[in-house]
């Protein structure tokens, strides 16, 4: 029987159901069921999520585990164009009890008297900066089609931003003078790990200082995974956390395809400038003497 054969009242009812939300609730139950026999972690954890560095895959897996075990968690989330220099005050009480902190924010937010970083296992994933920017463009360019539900809840400024990007080629995106775009791709990893997303643009002197700070902050991170070796490093991470490995979470399909993208010489030159400090930070993180 198909919908056309059902009584009109029934089809009207089915048409009003939010199937996306319904499927999400069902899948949530299935995802958490896989950890039903898992043991509770002995240490508190912080995941520093850098945009377009396989963060959604890691977050989804860890969240399923945390929800199943009932871990007390706090999400520290800011916009890519972040003007807040400190953790929102309303979240501070919860931080004192948090067993899992999801940090989609500047590292500086974690330097807080309420958070003793020595009591947490901190981890993050880094990625080739050029690949990250191209992936970010592709994500924004297809966002409205793939994330209709999220778009319906976004503020007008966010929707307007997506509309602008949707009309751009990759070259236009990289060469854009749009400050929203520039601040979300210009050496973003260095600025996030260095702890300052609020100030933009920054001078060369300021960026060099932030790079030094970012390197210092990397020393406070217990595990640094690399997206280019995601399968291997994700298993290592779970082993360190003593969280069961059940499967490798779905990751961005374009992770290994960005290197084949062809852009104009002008865009290539600008992209190199946008990756200057991020490339140096990644090289520092990959150093066997400093990498985890």
N, C-alpha and C positions, 0 to 999 in steps of 0.2 A: 504494500500500500504506500502511495506517495502522498504528499501534502494536499494535492488537488482532490484526492478522494476522501479526505477527512471533512467532518462537518465544519461549517464556517466559524462557529464559536471556538472550536478547537484550534483552527489555523490562526485565528485572531490572537488567541492566548499564546500559542507557540511563537508568533511573530513578535510578541512583546518581551519574550525572555531574553535576557542579556547573556547570550551563549558564550561570549568571550569570557565573561566573569565566571559563568558556571563551569566551563572547562578549566579555568585557572584554579578554582576551588578543588575540583576533582584531582587535577595533576598535583596540587600541593599535598593532598592526602597520600597520593602514590609516592611522591618524592620523599616525604618524611618517613614513610613506612620502611624504606630501605635501611634506615638507621635504628630500627627498633631494638636491636641487640647490642648497639654500640655502648662503649663505656664513656663516662664523663671525663673530659680533659682535666688534667691536674693543674694546668697553668692558664692564666688569663692571656687573651690574644688580641692583637690589633692588626687589622688589615688596612694598609695605606693603599688606596685604589687610585692609580694614575689613569686618567681617561684613555681609552683605546689601547690598553695593555692587558687584554684578556680578563679585565676586572669583573665583568658581568658573569663570566663562567665561574670564576673563583668564588665570587660573592654568592651565587646561586647554590653552589655545593656546600659552602660553609654555613649559609643560612639554613639550609635543610637540616644539617646536623644540629645547629644551635636550637632550632625550633623543636626538634624531636627530643633533645635532652633538656629543654627548658632553660637554656642558658640566659642569664640576664644580659641583654645587649642594648647598645646605644648606637644610633646612626648619626655620624657627624657629616652633614652634607652641605656643600655650598655650590653656587653656580660657578661655571667656568670663569666668568668675569666676577671674581669675588672681591667685594669691598670690605668684608668683615675681617678684622684683624684677630679676633679672639672667639673662643667658643661661645655660642649663645648662652646667656646666663641661666635660662630655664632648663638647660640640659646638664648643668654641673652637678646637681644632687644625684642624678642617675649614674653619672660617671663614677662616683665613689663605690657603687655596687656592681658596676659592669664587669662581666666576665669576657665579653666579646665586644670590641669597639670597631665598627666599620667606619673608616675615615676617608671619605671622599672630600678632602679638604687640604689646606696647606699644613705642612708638618708642624708649623709653629703652633697650631691649635692644640697639639698634643703636649707642648711644653707648658704645662699648667700645674699649679700647685696641688690640684685635686687628682692629678694622674702621676703616679710613681712609675715611670717607664721601666724601671728595673724589675718590676713585678709582672711585666708583660712580655710575651714573645711577639715581636713585631715582624711583619713580613710584607713584601710588596713584589710586584713584577715590573720589569723594565722592558723597553722595546727599542729597536732601531728608530731613531727620531724621524727620519724621512718616511719610513713605513707608517709610523704612527700618524703623521699629519695627513698622508694620503688616505689612510683608513678613516680618519676623522671626517674628511671631506665626503667620502663615499657614504658614511653613516648619516651625515646631515643631509646629503643630497637625496637619500631615499627614505628619510625619516617619516615624512608625511604619509607615504604610501604604506609603510610597514607598521607605523605606530599611530593609527587613527585615533585610538582611544586616548592615548597620552596627549595628542594634539588638542583634543576637545577640552582638556583640563588645563592647558597652558595659558599663560597670560598673553595679551595681545602682542607685547614686545617680542616674546619668544616665537610666536607664530609668524610675525613679520620677518624676523631674522631667518627662519627656515625658508620662507618664500624667496628671500633675497638669494640665499645659497642655492636654492633649487634651480634658479635661472642661470647660475654661473658654470662655466667650464672649470676644470681643475686649474688651468693657467690663471683664469680670472680670480679664482679663490685665493691662490697663493700671492698674486700681485695686488689683491684688493687693499684699499685704504680704509676699509671698514674697521673701526677700532675694536669692535666686538670680535671680529675674525682674527685680527692681528694679535690681540691679547690672549686668545685661546690657542694659538699655535706657536707664537714666538718663544722658543726655548722654554716651553711650558713645564717640562719635567724638572728642569733646574729651578724654576721659580716655585713650583709646588713643593719639592723636596727641600729647597732652601728656605721655604716658609713665608714667601711674600708674593701673593697673587693680587694684593690690593693696589700696589703701585705699578702703573704702566702708563707710558713707556719708561724704561730705565736706561741710564747712560752705560757706556762700556765699563766705566769704573765700578758702578753699582752692580752690574752683572757679574763682574769678576769677583766682587765681594760675596755675592749671592752664590756663585759657584763654589767658593771655598766653604761657605756655610752648608751647602748641599752635600759636599763631600764629607763634612764633619757629621751631618745628620745620618748619612748612610752608615756611618760607624755605629749608630744606635739601633740600626735595623738588624735583626737576627738572621733573617733569610731574604735573599734577593734572587727571585726567579727571573728567567729570561723568556720572553714570549716565543722567540725563535726555537726554544727547546722546551716548549710548554708541557708536552706529555711527560717527559722525563722529570722536569723540575716540579711539576705538580705532584707527582708520586713522592718525590723526596720531601716536599713540604708536608704532605699528609703523614708521612712516616715520622717526621720531627714533631708534629703536633699530636701524634698517636690517635689520629682519626682514621677510621677504616677506609681503604680504597675500594670503591665499588665500581666506578667507571670514570673515564676522563670526560669532564663536562664539555658540552658543545662549545666550540670556540669560533671566532670570526673566520669565515672561509677564505677571506682575502689576505690572511696573515703572510702567506708566502708569495703573493702575487704583485705586491706593490713595487717591487724592484723592476718589473717589466714595463711600468707605466712610462710613457714618453711625454715630456713636457718641453716647452720652449727654453732657449738659452737664458732668457730673462727670468723666467720662473725658476729654472734650475739654480741660478745665482741667488735669488731671493730665498729659495728653500734652504740652500747651504747656509745662509746667514741665520735663518730661523732655527737651524739645527746646530749651530756652532758650539754653544755651551752644553747642550744636551748630549752631543756626540762625545765631548770631552768627559762628561759625567758618566756616560755609559762605558767608555773606555776605562775609567777609573774603577767602576763597579766590576768590570770583567777581569781586572788585574787579579791573577791567582792569589796574590798576597793579601788582597782585600775582599775578594768575592767570598760568599759563604757556600 
